[in-house]
């Protein structure tokens, strides 16, 4: 099913917009992948500023926060273990004193994200989980992405993402990923 996709860099945000920002967007804006000169960081940071200035409704779900925390921690672990004597085992690292600074950075960024967002439930109790599991079983799909796609459909939310896995999901979508816009 084709998406209703728009280029985020030219989109005019308004107070009527109801947006769900995918984890990859938050990582691009606040996470260790947020490199100021990276074109994706620039476009999504600018878009977030425009959303907030327009008083768009920005939502976040626990799946997104959980993915953000876990992905950020693993990204930082990979960076640190390549540069120092940090344990290559993630669980050992997580239980070390070195993890404290990483956890503090992550917590600060999560607080920033929550400051911009309204919390929303994924409606797990009402989702067709059997159908999602069947689709996941076919391969080629991330289970959390399937849940988020259903959340967007049920709440008529526009998903802001750079993740090509959302191609042809029948969503309202904003992105700078050219593959999602075609």
Helices and strands as residue ranges (DSSP letters): E 4-7, G 8-10, E 18-21, H 23-30, H 39-53, E 57-60, H 62-83, H 90-94, H 99-116, E 118-119, G 124-126, H 129-137, H 143-155, E 158-160, G 164-166, E 172-175, H 178-181
